[in-house]
Amino acid sequence: MTEYLINERQENDKKDINWKDDGFLFAKSINDAMLANMSAWVHYSLKRYYGCIGDGLYGTVNNQITKRGYILSHFAKYVSGSTRISHALTDASGKLSSSAYLSQTGDSVIVMAINSGADSYNTTLTLPFYTKGGRKIVTTETENMVKTAITCDEETYETSVEVQPYSVNTFIYVKSSE
């Protein structure tokens, strides 16, 4: 596919790229591409107000990473080189979208979880190995790639996670045993 552009809304000659609409359309588009067994997502316009780095127009800061840049970095930094694996999230709301990956070394599972809704959701992840924890990376309207540790009280292969409202999340679980 070439030159697929997620357009911004425009009213009265004012372009509007906002987190709650365009940010999640962008995140879902990347995730859907990965779920369709595509091997990469290339955003053709790196430096532009609708790209990954701002150009100083329509509210972006010149040479600063945009929200689309942070969203893409979740996949580029943590999923590159990994193998997508089958998974499922229980989500009756239909607001969550996700994909999961096994690291090249097989010692980590990476779960991407995108919540485009106004509510928090708790879900359980079943891992292909036991873990004692890992880390969570989250981007919201006000936070960019915030990292927190995930610790489990005891070694487990099932872990409960909270997916906060309007967020793009990367959960990385490290293998502790088979």
Disulfide bonds with the S-S distance in Angstrom:
none
